[in-house]
């Protein structure tokens, strides 16, 4: 399976790219449904997923689709504020310290995501 992010060829059944660690998903070329790695046929339209194009096109989401994806993580007031000022918003970089810790059952939970 070829990684859609870095184009690295990974072994079939891999869930993450061996080169860049991007999540590998099978996107149906007919209906654009995301299927789990290792699927032979699309869960939505039964299209054969084993025949892959040599250079699959990246998935382009519309503005509304992108907005729907982030809305579930932001409070309604913040979403409205962002939309009202979207042409004036600039990026920001900060140096942060991140602590990694292991929680019981987290690995099994993360594998299901």
N, CA, C and O atoms as a printed pandas DataFrame, in Angstrom:
     atom_number atom_name residue_name chain_id  residue_number  x_coord  y_coord  z_coord
0              1         N          UNK        A               1    0.852   -1.177    0.000
1              2        CA          UNK        A               1    0.000    0.000    0.000
2              3         C          UNK        A               1    0.895    1.237    0.000
3              4         O          UNK        A               1    1.837    1.327    0.788
4              5         N          UNK        A               2    0.602    2.182   -0.877
5              6        CA          UNK        A               2    1.399    3.406   -0.994
6              7         C          UNK        A               2    0.830    4.476   -0.060
7              8         O          UNK        A               2   -0.379    4.709   -0.031
8              9         N          UNK        A               3    1.712    5.118    0.697
9             10        CA          UNK        A               3    1.311    6.171    1.627
10            11         C          UNK        A               3    0.839    7.398    0.845
11            12         O          UNK        A               3    1.550    7.867   -0.043
12            13         N          UNK        A               4   -0.354    7.929    1.161
13            14        CA          UNK        A               4   -0.841    9.107    0.449
14            15         C          UNK        A               4   -0.066   10.380    0.805
15            16         O          UNK        A               4   -0.130   11.368    0.074
16            17         N          UNK        A               5    0.661   10.359    1.917
17            18        CA          UNK        A               5    1.391   11.551    2.345
18            19         C          UNK        A               5    2.800   11.614    1.755
19            20         O          UNK        A               5    3.180   12.628    1.169
20            21         N          UNK        A               6    3.585   10.523    1.907
21            22        CA          UNK        A               6    4.985   10.568    1.466
22            23         C          UNK        A               6    5.267    9.668    0.270
23            24         O          UNK        A               6    6.386    9.660   -0.243
24            25         N          UNK        A               7    4.268    8.906   -0.184
25            26        CA          UNK        A               7    4.369    8.026   -1.362
26            27         C          UNK        A               7    5.235    6.789   -1.122
27            28         O          UNK        A               7    5.584    6.101   -2.082
28            29         N          UNK        A               8    5.595    6.483    0.138
29            30        CA          UNK        A               8    6.394    5.296    0.456
30            31         C          UNK        A               8    5.537    4.043    0.271
31            32         O          UNK        A               8    4.363    4.029    0.640
32            33         N          UNK        A               9    6.123    3.003   -0.296
33            34        CA          UNK        A               9    5.405    1.737   -0.497
34            35         C          UNK        A               9    5.524    0.907    0.777
35            36         O          UNK        A               9    6.633    0.560    1.183
36            37         N          UNK        A              10    4.396    0.582    1.414
37            38        CA          UNK        A              10    4.356   -0.198    2.648
38            39         C          UNK        A              10    3.806   -1.585    2.357
39            40         O          UNK        A              10    3.174   -1.804    1.324
40            41         N          UNK        A              11    4.048   -2.528    3.277
41            42        CA          UNK        A              11    3.511   -3.876    3.082
42            43         C          UNK        A              11    1.996   -3.859    3.266
43            44         O          UNK        A              11    1.460   -3.019    3.989
44            45         N          UNK        A              12    1.318   -4.783    2.615
45            46        CA          UNK        A              12   -0.145   -4.811    2.700
46            47         C          UNK        A              12   -0.561   -5.148    4.125
47            48         O          UNK        A              12    0.071   -5.977    4.779
48            49         N          UNK        A              13   -1.597   -4.523    4.595
49            50        CA          UNK        A              13   -2.084   -4.745    5.949
50            51         C          UNK        A              13   -1.502   -3.783    6.973
51            52         O          UNK        A              13   -1.937   -3.777    8.125
52            53         N          UNK        A              14   -0.521   -2.963    6.575
53            54        CA          UNK        A              14    0.062   -1.993    7.506
54            55         C          UNK        A              14   -0.976   -0.932    7.849
55            56         O          UNK        A              14   -1.724   -0.484    6.980
56            57         N          UNK        A              15   -1.019   -0.531    9.117
57            58        CA          UNK        A              15   -1.961    0.502    9.543
58            59         C          UNK        A              15   -1.334    1.891    9.487
59            60         O          UNK        A              15   -2.039    2.892    9.361
60            61         N          UNK        A              16    0.009    1.946    9.583
61            62        CA          UNK        A              16    0.719    3.215    9.553
62            63         C          UNK        A              16    1.911    3.101    8.616
63            64         O          UNK        A              16    2.476    2.019    8.453
64            65         N          UNK        A              17    2.290    4.199    8.007
65            66        CA          UNK        A              17    3.412    4.234    7.070
66            67         C          UNK        A              17    4.722    3.992    7.814
67            68         O          UNK        A              17    4.951    4.567    8.879
68            69         N          UNK        A              18    5.576    3.146    7.256
69            70        CA          UNK        A              18    6.875    2.867    7.860
70            71         C          UNK        A              18    7.837    4.038    7.704
71            72         O          UNK        A              18    8.840    4.102    8.414
72            73         N          UNK        A              19    7.560    4.948    6.807
73            74        CA          UNK        A              19    8.455    6.075    6.540
74            75         C          UNK        A              19    8.075    7.325    7.337
75            76         O          UNK        A              19    8.936    7.949    7.958
76            77         N          UNK        A              20    6.779    7.697    7.324
77            78        CA          UNK        A              20    6.377    8.966    7.956
78            79         C          UNK        A              20    5.347    8.787    9.075
79            80         O          UNK        A              20    4.939    9.771    9.693
80            81         N          UNK        A              21    4.927    7.563    9.344
81            82        CA          UNK        A              21    3.975    7.232   10.413
82            83         C          UNK        A              21    2.561    7.751   10.161
83            84         O          UNK        A              21    1.753    7.800   11.088
84            85         N          UNK        A              22    2.250    8.139    8.926
85            86        CA          UNK        A              22    0.885    8.571    8.604
86            87         C          UNK        A              22   -0.040    7.363    8.644
87            88         O          UNK        A              22    0.368    6.251    8.310
88            89         N          UNK        A              23   -1.280    7.582    9.050
89            90        CA          UNK        A              23   -2.259    6.506    9.098
90            91         C          UNK        A              23   -2.625    6.100    7.674
91            92         O          UNK        A              23   -2.964    6.942    6.843
92            93         N          UNK        A              24   -2.552    4.801    7.406
93            94        CA          UNK        A              24   -2.872    4.299    6.071
94            95         C          UNK        A              24   -4.326    3.861    6.034
95            96         O          UNK        A              24   -4.764    3.058    6.858
96            97         N          UNK        A              25   -5.057    4.382    5.091
97            98        CA          UNK        A              25   -6.459    4.021    4.917
98            99         C          UNK        A              25   -6.699    3.730    3.451
99           100         O          UNK        A              25   -6.045    4.308    2.583
100          101         N          UNK        A              26   -7.617    2.852    3.176
101          102        CA          UNK        A              26   -7.996    2.558    1.800
102          103         C          UNK        A              26   -9.203    3.412    1.444
103          104         O          UNK        A              26  -10.272    3.263    2.036
104          105         N          UNK        A              27   -9.034    4.297    0.487
105          106        CA          UNK        A              27  -10.134    5.149    0.036
106          107         C          UNK        A              27  -10.655    4.582   -1.276
107          108         O          UNK        A              27   -9.902    4.410   -2.235
108          109         N          UNK        A              28  -11.944    4.296   -1.307
109          110        CA          UNK        A              28  -12.567    3.746   -2.507
110          111         C          UNK        A              28  -12.521    4.780   -3.631
111          112         O          UNK        A              28  -12.922    5.929   -3.442
112          113         N          UNK        A              29  -12.035    4.371   -4.791
113          114        CA          UNK        A              29  -11.938    5.297   -5.923
114          115         C          UNK        A              29  -13.304    5.601   -6.537
115          116         O          UNK        A              29  -13.437    6.562   -7.294
116          117         N          UNK        A              30  -14.309    4.804   -6.223
117          118        CA          UNK        A              30  -15.649    5.026   -6.771
118          119         C          UNK        A              30  -16.479    5.974   -5.911
119          120         O          UNK        A              30  -17.032    6.951   -6.416
120          121         N          UNK        A              31  -16.567    5.682   -4.598
121          122        CA          UNK        A              31  -17.468    6.463   -3.737
122          123         C          UNK        A              31  -16.732    7.281   -2.675
123          124         O          UNK        A              31  -17.375    7.994   -1.905
124          125         N          UNK        A              32  -15.392    7.197   -2.615
125          126        CA          UNK        A              32  -14.533    7.943   -1.688
126          127         C          UNK        A              32  -14.719    7.543   -0.227
127          128         O          UNK        A              32  -14.316    8.292    0.663
128          129         N          UNK        A              33  -15.321    6.378    0.048
129          130        CA          UNK        A              33  -15.465    5.893    1.412
130          131         C          UNK        A              33  -14.110    5.432    1.933
131          132         O          UNK        A              33  -13.354    4.786    1.208
132          133         N          UNK        A              34  -13.796    5.761    3.194
133          134        CA          UNK        A              34  -12.559    5.307    3.822
134          135         C          UNK        A              34  -12.817    3.927    4.412
135          136         O          UNK        A              34  -13.722    3.750    5.227
136          137         N          UNK        A              35  -12.013    2.952    3.995
137          138        CA          UNK        A              35  -12.144    1.576    4.451
138          139         C          UNK        A              35  -10.936    1.209    5.299
139          140         O          UNK        A              35   -9.864    1.785    5.118
140          141         N          UNK        A              36  -11.088    0.251    6.233
141          142        CA          UNK        A              36   -9.956   -0.142    7.070
142          143         C          UNK        A              36   -8.861   -0.828    6.254
143          144         O          UNK        A              36   -9.153   -1.440    5.226
144          145         N          UNK        A              37   -7.586   -0.732    6.704
145          146        CA          UNK        A              37   -6.496   -1.400    5.993
146          147         C          UNK        A              37   -6.774   -2.890    5.853
147          148         O          UNK        A              37   -7.316   -3.512    6.767
148          149         N          UNK        A              38   -6.411   -3.456    4.731
149          150        CA          UNK        A              38   -6.606   -4.878    4.483
150          151         C          UNK        A              38   -7.934   -5.222    3.829
151          152         O          UNK        A              38   -8.151   -6.376    3.459
152          153         N          UNK        A              39   -8.828   -4.253    3.679
153          154        CA          UNK        A              39  -10.120   -4.518    3.038
154          155         C          UNK        A              39   -9.908   -4.841    1.565
155          156         O          UNK        A              39   -9.102   -4.202    0.888
156          157         N          UNK        A              40  -10.637   -5.838    1.077
157          158        CA          UNK        A              40  -10.554   -6.191   -0.341
158          159         C          UNK        A              40  -11.642   -5.505   -1.155
159          160         O          UNK        A              40  -11.473   -5.258   -2.349
160          161         N          UNK        A              41  -12.764   -5.197   -0.499
161          162        CA          UNK        A              41  -13.878   -4.544   -1.174
162          163         C          UNK        A              41  -14.384   -3.393   -0.311
163          164         O          UNK        A              41  -14.283   -3.434    0.915
164          165         N          UNK        A              42  -14.925   -2.373   -0.957
165          166        CA          UNK        A              42  -15.437   -1.197   -0.262
166          167         C          UNK        A              42  -16.642   -1.572    0.603
167          168         O          UNK        A              42  -17.517   -2.322    0.171
168          169         N          UNK        A              43  -16.676   -1.046    1.818
169          170        CA          UNK        A              43  -17.795   -1.304    2.727
170          171         C          UNK        A              43  -19.081   -0.630    2.265
171          172         O          UNK        A              43  -20.171   -1.039    2.664
172          173         N          UNK        A              44  -18.964    0.400    1.426
173          174        CA          UNK        A              44  -20.134    1.158    0.990
174          175         C          UNK        A              44  -20.692    0.672   -0.347
175          176         O          UNK        A              44  -21.901    0.478   -0.480
176          177         N          UNK        A              45  -19.810    0.473   -1.350
177          178        CA          UNK        A              45  -20.310    0.169   -2.701
178          179         C          UNK        A              45  -19.789   -1.158   -3.268
179          180         O          UNK        A              45  -20.120   -1.510   -4.400
180          181         N          UNK        A              46  -18.986   -1.893   -2.504
181          182        CA          UNK        A              46  -18.442   -3.201   -2.895
182          183         C          UNK        A              46  -17.455   -3.127   -4.059
183          184         O          UNK        A              46  -17.202   -4.138   -4.715
184          185         N          UNK        A              47  -16.897   -1.950   -4.324
185          186        CA          UNK        A              47  -15.883   -1.806   -5.374
186          187         C          UNK        A              47  -14.616   -2.552   -4.950
187          188         O          UNK        A              47  -14.260   -2.551   -3.771
188          189         N          UNK        A              48  -13.935   -3.189   -5.909
189          190        CA          UNK        A              48  -12.712   -3.932   -5.633
190          191         C          UNK        A              48  -11.600   -2.962   -5.234
191          192         O          UNK        A              48  -11.234   -2.084   -6.015
192          193         N          UNK        A              49  -11.060   -3.120   -4.015
193          194        CA          UNK        A              49  -10.012   -2.229   -3.516
194          195         C          UNK        A              49   -8.611   -2.780   -3.737
195          196         O          UNK        A              49   -7.626   -2.102   -3.445
196          197         N          UNK        A              50   -8.510   -4.007   -4.250
197          198        CA          UNK        A              50   -7.184   -4.601   -4.436
198          199         C          UNK        A              50   -6.487   -4.068   -5.669
199          200         O          UNK        A              50   -5.264   -4.170   -5.771
200          201         N          UNK        A              51   -7.228   -3.500   -6.614
201          202        CA          UNK        A              51   -6.635   -2.878   -7.792
202          203         C          UNK        A              51   -6.445   -1.407   -7.456
203          204         O          UNK        A              51   -7.415   -0.654   -7.376
204          205         N          UNK        A              52   -5.189   -0.996   -7.258
205          206        CA          UNK        A              52   -4.923    0.384   -6.874
206          207         C          UNK        A              52   -4.282    1.140   -8.021
207          208         O          UNK        A              52   -3.452    0.581   -8.738
208          209         N          UNK        A              53   -4.645    2.389   -8.209
209          210        CA          UNK        A              53   -3.985    3.188   -9.233
210          211         C          UNK        A              53   -2.531    3.431   -8.833
211          212         O          UNK        A              53   -2.203    3.424   -7.646
212          213         N          UNK        A              54   -1.656    3.645   -9.822
213          214        CA          UNK        A              54   -0.239    3.822   -9.523
214          215         C          UNK        A              54    0.023    5.100   -8.737
215          216         O          UNK        A              54    0.984    5.159   -7.970
216          217         N          UNK        A              55   -0.793    6.101   -8.907
217          218        CA          UNK        A              55   -0.605    7.364   -8.207
218          219         C          UNK        A              55   -1.959    7.892   -7.744
219          220         O          UNK        A              55   -2.547    8.744   -8.410
220          221         N          UNK        A              56   -2.471    7.389   -6.589
221          222        CA          UNK        A              56   -3.799    7.806   -6.158
222          223         C          UNK        A              56   -3.850    9.297   -5.847
223          224         O          UNK        A              56   -2.907    9.874   -5.306
224          225         N          UNK        A              57   -4.966    9.896   -6.201
225          226        CA          UNK        A              57   -5.155   11.326   -5.962
226          227         C          UNK        A              57   -5.412   11.569   -4.477
227          228         O          UNK        A              57   -6.120   10.788   -3.841
228          229         N          UNK        A              58   -4.850   12.634   -3.918
229          230        CA          UNK        A              58   -5.121   12.949   -2.519
230          231         C          UNK        A              58   -6.581   13.344   -2.341
231          232         O          UNK        A              58   -7.210   13.878   -3.255
232          233         N          UNK        A              59   -7.099   13.078   -1.168
233          234        CA          UNK        A              59   -8.491   13.404   -0.878
234          235         C          UNK        A              59   -8.592   14.905   -0.613
235          236         O          UNK        A              59   -7.942   15.429    0.292
236          237         N          UNK        A              60   -9.398   15.577   -1.395
237          238        CA          UNK        A              60   -9.629   17.009   -1.210
238          239         C          UNK        A              60  -11.012   17.198   -0.598
239          240         O          UNK        A              60  -12.019   16.790   -1.177
240          241         N          UNK        A              61  -11.052   17.816    0.569
241          242        CA          UNK        A              61  -12.320   18.077    1.232
242          243         C          UNK        A              61  -12.780   19.491    0.914
243          244         O          UNK        A              61  -11.974   20.411    0.777
244          245         N          UNK        A              62  -14.085   19.641    0.800
245          246        CA          UNK        A              62  -14.640   20.981    0.597
246          247         C          UNK        A              62  -14.534   21.760    1.910
247          248         O          UNK        A              62  -14.274   21.176    2.962
248          249         N          UNK        A              63  -14.735   23.063    1.846
249          250        CA          UNK        A              63  -14.679   23.895    3.048
250          251         C          UNK        A              63  -15.693   23.410    4.079
251          252         O          UNK        A              63  -15.381   23.344    5.268
252          253         N          UNK        A              64  -16.906   23.071    3.635
253          254        CA          UNK        A              64  -17.946   22.609    4.555
254          255         C          UNK        A              64  -17.571   21.285    5.207
255          256         O          UNK        A              64  -17.849   21.083    6.389
256          257         N          UNK        A              65  -16.939   20.370    4.451
257          258        CA          UNK        A              65  -16.511   19.092    5.022
258          259         C          UNK        A              65  -15.419   19.305    6.070
259          260         O          UNK        A              65  -15.430   18.661    7.119
260          261         N          UNK        A              66  -14.485   20.199    5.788
261          262        CA          UNK        A              66  -13.432   20.512    6.765
262          263         C          UNK        A              66  -14.042   21.125    8.020
263          264         O          UNK        A              66  -13.658   20.788    9.140
264          265         N          UNK        A              67  -14.993   22.028    7.819
265          266        CA          UNK        A              67  -15.650   22.682    8.943
266          267         C          UNK        A              67  -16.400   21.669    9.802
267          268         O          UNK        A              67  -16.343   21.742   11.030
268          269         N          UNK        A              68  -17.101   20.726    9.178
269          270        CA          UNK        A              68  -17.817   19.695    9.924
270          271         C          UNK        A              68  -16.862   18.846   10.756
271          272         O          UNK        A              68  -17.200   18.439   11.867
272          273         N          UNK        A              69  -15.660   18.575   10.219
273          274        CA          UNK        A              69  -14.686   17.755   10.944
274          275         C          UNK        A              69  -14.167   18.456   12.198
275          276         O          UNK        A              69  -13.970   17.804   13.223
276          277         N          UNK        A              70  -13.941   19.769   12.139
277          278        CA          UNK        A              70  -13.399   20.445   13.317
278          279         C          UNK        A              70  -14.478   20.942   14.272
279          280         O          UNK        A              70  -14.189   21.197   15.441
280          281         N          UNK        A              71  -15.708   21.083   13.803
281          282        CA          UNK        A              71  -16.790   21.605   14.657
282          283         C          UNK        A              71  -17.017   20.748   15.891
283          284         O          UNK        A              71  -17.333   21.275   16.957
284          285         N          UNK        A              72  -16.862   19.455   15.765
285          286        CA          UNK        A              72  -17.148   18.580   16.902
286          287         C          UNK        A              72  -16.138   18.750   18.037
287          288         O          UNK        A              72  -16.392   18.305   19.157
288          289         N          UNK        A              73  -14.996   19.388   17.762
289          290        CA          UNK        A              73  -13.966   19.562   18.781
290          291         C          UNK        A              73  -13.935   20.970   19.374
291          292         O          UNK        A              73  -13.219   21.212   20.346
292          293         N          UNK        A              74  -14.692   21.886   18.810
293          294        CA          UNK        A              74  -14.667   23.274   19.270
294          295         C          UNK        A              74  -16.023   23.691   19.828
295          296         O          UNK        A              74  -17.061   23.256   19.329
296          297         N          UNK        A              75  -16.019   24.536   20.864
297          298        CA          UNK        A              75  -17.285   25.084   21.355
298          299         C          UNK        A              75  -17.944   25.940   20.272
299          300         O          UNK        A              75  -17.260   26.544   19.446
300          301         N          UNK        A              76  -19.270   25.984   20.283
301          302        CA          UNK        A              76  -20.009   26.706   19.245
302          303         C          UNK        A              76  -19.581   28.167   19.143
303          304         O          UNK        A              76  -19.409   28.677   18.035
304          305         N          UNK        A              77  -19.409   28.838   20.251
305          306        CA          UNK        A              77  -19.011   30.244   20.230
306          307         C          UNK        A              77  -17.666   30.453   19.551
307          308         O          UNK        A              77  -17.483   31.432   18.828
308          309         N          UNK        A              78  -16.729   29.548   19.775
309          310        CA          UNK        A              78  -15.408   29.665   19.161
310          311         C          UNK        A              78  -15.486   29.429   17.658
311          312         O          UNK        A              78  -14.819   30.122   16.890
312          313         N          UNK        A              79  -16.282   28.471   17.235
313          314        CA          UNK        A              79  -16.455   28.208   15.804
314          315         C          UNK        A              79  -17.019   29.438   15.100
315          316         O          UNK        A              79  -16.540   29.819   14.032
316          317         N          UNK        A              80  -18.037   30.059   15.697
317          318        CA          UNK        A              80  -18.634   31.263   15.106
318          319         C          UNK        A              80  -17.624   32.408   15.039
319          320         O          UNK        A              80  -17.586   33.148   14.055
320          321         N          UNK        A              81  -16.804   32.557   16.088
321          322        CA          UNK        A              81  -15.796   33.617   16.119
322          323         C          UNK        A              81  -14.751   33.395   15.024
323          324         O          UNK        A              81  -14.352   34.339   14.343
324          325         N          UNK        A              82  -14.312   32.153   14.859
325          326        CA          UNK        A              82  -13.331   31.829   13.820
326          327         C          UNK        A              82  -13.899   32.146   12.444
327          328         O          UNK        A              82  -13.217   32.746   11.613
328          329         N          UNK        A              83  -15.138   31.747   12.200
329          330        CA          UNK        A              83  -15.750   31.978   10.891
330          331         C          UNK        A              83  -15.937   33.463   10.598
331          332         O          UNK        A              83  -15.802   33.889    9.451
332          333         N          UNK        A              84  -16.244   34.249   11.618
333          334        CA          UNK        A              84  -16.452   35.680   11.388
334          335         C          UNK        A              84  -15.140   36.422   11.128
335          336         O          UNK        A              84  -15.152   37.514   10.559
336          337         N          UNK        A              85  -14.003   35.838   11.540
337          338        CA          UNK        A              85  -12.708   36.505   11.379
338          339         C          UNK        A              85  -11.734   35.694   10.533
339          340         O          UNK        A              85  -10.527   35.924   10.610
340          341         N          UNK        A              86  -12.213   34.766    9.741
341          342        CA          UNK        A              86  -11.312   33.827    9.069
342          343         C          UNK        A              86  -10.333   34.478    8.096
343          344         O          UNK        A              86   -9.261   33.922    7.859
344          345         N          UNK        A              87  -10.660   35.627    7.528
345          346        CA          UNK        A              87   -9.714   36.266    6.611
346          347         C          UNK        A              87   -8.659   37.086    7.356
347          348         O          UNK        A              87   -7.726   37.591    6.732
348          349         N          UNK        A              88   -8.787   37.227    8.679
349          350        CA          UNK        A              88   -7.808   37.973    9.473
350          351         C          UNK        A              88   -7.007   37.075   10.413
351          352         O          UNK        A              88   -6.136   37.566   11.131
352          353         N          UNK        A              89   -7.277   35.787   10.426
353          354        CA          UNK        A              89   -6.605   34.862   11.338
354          355         C          UNK        A              89   -5.212   34.536   10.807
355          356         O          UNK        A              89   -5.031   34.277    9.618
356          357         N          UNK        A              90   -4.239   34.555   11.703
357          358        CA          UNK        A              90   -2.871   34.203   11.350
358          359         C          UNK        A              90   -2.420   33.046   12.231
359          360         O          UNK        A              90   -2.954   32.829   13.318
360          361         N          UNK        A              91   -1.431   32.311   11.743
361          362        CA          UNK        A              91   -0.882   31.207   12.510
362          363         C          UNK        A              91   -0.015   31.700   13.660
363          364         O          UNK        A              91    0.371   32.868   13.706
364          365         N          UNK        A              92    0.283   30.803   14.580
365          366        CA          UNK        A              92    1.095   31.152   15.735
366          367         C          UNK        A              92    1.968   29.959   16.092
367          368         O          UNK        A              92    1.497   28.821   16.091
368          369         N          UNK        A              93    3.226   30.209   16.396
369          370        CA          UNK        A              93    4.134   29.142   16.813
370          371         C          UNK        A              93    4.504   29.361   18.276
371          372         O          UNK        A              93    4.766   30.484   18.706
372          373         N          UNK        A              94    4.519   28.265   19.026
373          374        CA          UNK        A              94    4.914   28.321   20.431
374          375         C          UNK        A              94    5.807   27.134   20.729
375          376         O          UNK        A              94    5.638   26.053   20.165
376          377         N          UNK        A              95    6.758   27.349   21.619
377          378        CA          UNK        A              95    7.581   26.242   22.076
378          379         C          UNK        A              95    6.877   25.648   23.285
379          380         O          UNK        A              95    6.523   26.363   24.223
380          381         N          UNK        A              96    6.677   24.340   23.257
381          382        CA          UNK        A              96    5.968   23.672   24.342
382          383         C          UNK        A              96    6.770   22.474   24.818
383          384         O          UNK        A              96    7.641   21.969   24.109
384          385         N          UNK        A              97    6.469   22.034   26.010
385          386        CA          UNK        A              97    7.039   20.807   26.550
386          387         C          UNK        A              97    5.920   19.785   26.602
387          388         O          UNK        A              97    4.830   20.066   27.100
388          389         N          UNK        A              98    6.196   18.606   26.089
389          390        CA          UNK        A              98    5.187   17.555   26.046
390          391         C          UNK        A              98    5.667   16.384   26.886
391          392         O          UNK        A              98    6.806   15.938   26.745
392          393         N          UNK        A              99    4.807   15.888   27.755
393          394        CA          UNK        A              99    5.151   14.721   28.554
394          395         C          UNK        A              99    4.365   13.527   28.022
395          396         O          UNK        A              99    3.139   13.572   27.924
396          397         N          UNK        A             100    5.072   12.479   27.684
397          398        CA          UNK        A             100    4.429   11.264   27.222
398          399         C          UNK        A             100    4.328   10.303   28.397
399          400         O          UNK        A             100    5.287   10.119   29.148
400          401         N          UNK        A             101    3.180    9.706   28.545
401          402        CA          UNK        A             101    3.018    8.708   29.598
402          403         C          UNK        A             101    2.130    7.596   29.066
403          404         O          UNK        A             101    1.377    7.785   28.110
404          405         N          UNK        A             102    2.226    6.455   29.688
405          406        CA          UNK        A             102    1.446    5.302   29.251
406          407         C          UNK        A             102    0.273    5.115   30.202
407          408         O          UNK        A             102    0.443    5.088   31.421
408          409         N          UNK        A             103   -0.902    4.988   29.637
409          410        CA          UNK        A             103   -2.087    4.736   30.440
410          411         C          UNK        A             103   -2.552    3.317   30.148
411          412         O          UNK        A             103   -2.446    2.841   29.018
412          413         N          UNK        A             104   -3.054    2.663   31.143
413          414        CA          UNK        A             104   -3.496    1.286   30.970
414          415         C          UNK        A             104   -4.605    1.214   29.923
415          416         O          UNK        A             104   -5.614    1.912   30.021
416          417         N          UNK        A             105   -4.402    0.355   28.914
417          418        CA          UNK        A             105   -5.400    0.149   27.877
418          419         C          UNK        A             105   -5.363    1.166   26.752
419          420         O          UNK        A             105   -6.161    1.079   25.819
420          421         N          UNK        A             106   -4.434    2.151   26.821
421          422        CA          UNK        A             106   -4.406    3.193   25.797
422          423         C          UNK        A             106   -3.977    2.661   24.437
423          424         O          UNK        A             106   -4.527    3.068   23.413
424          425         N          UNK        A             107   -3.003    1.757   24.413
425          426        CA          UNK        A             107   -2.521    1.230   23.135
426          427         C          UNK        A             107   -3.652    0.527   22.390
427          428         O          UNK        A             107   -3.830    0.740   21.191
428          429         N          UNK        A             108   -4.401   -0.292   23.079
429          430        CA          UNK        A             108   -5.527   -0.991   22.445
430          431         C          UNK        A             108   -6.577    0.012   21.961
431          432         O          UNK        A             108   -7.160   -0.162   20.891
432          433         N          UNK        A             109   -6.812    1.045   22.743
433          434        CA          UNK        A             109   -7.773    2.076   22.342
434          435         C          UNK        A             109   -7.280    2.830   21.113
435          436         O          UNK        A             109   -8.052    3.073   20.185
436          437         N          UNK        A             110   -6.005    3.201   21.096
437          438        CA          UNK        A             110   -5.442    3.962   19.976
438          439         C          UNK        A             110   -5.444    3.153   18.689
439          440         O          UNK        A             110   -5.614    3.718   17.609
440          441         N          UNK        A             111   -5.260    1.851   18.783
441          442        CA          UNK        A             111   -5.271    1.011   17.583
442          443         C          UNK        A             111   -6.643    0.972   16.932
443          444         O          UNK        A             111   -6.748    0.711   15.734
444          445         N          UNK        A             112   -7.691    1.225   17.695
445          446        CA          UNK        A             112   -9.052    1.204   17.153
446          447         C          UNK        A             112   -9.423    2.511   16.464
447          448         O          UNK        A             112  -10.418    2.569   15.742
448          449         N          UNK        A             113   -8.633    3.562   16.679
449          450        CA          UNK        A             113   -8.950    4.869   16.091
450          451         C          UNK        A             113   -8.619    4.926   14.635
451          452         O          UNK        A             113   -8.827    5.957   13.995
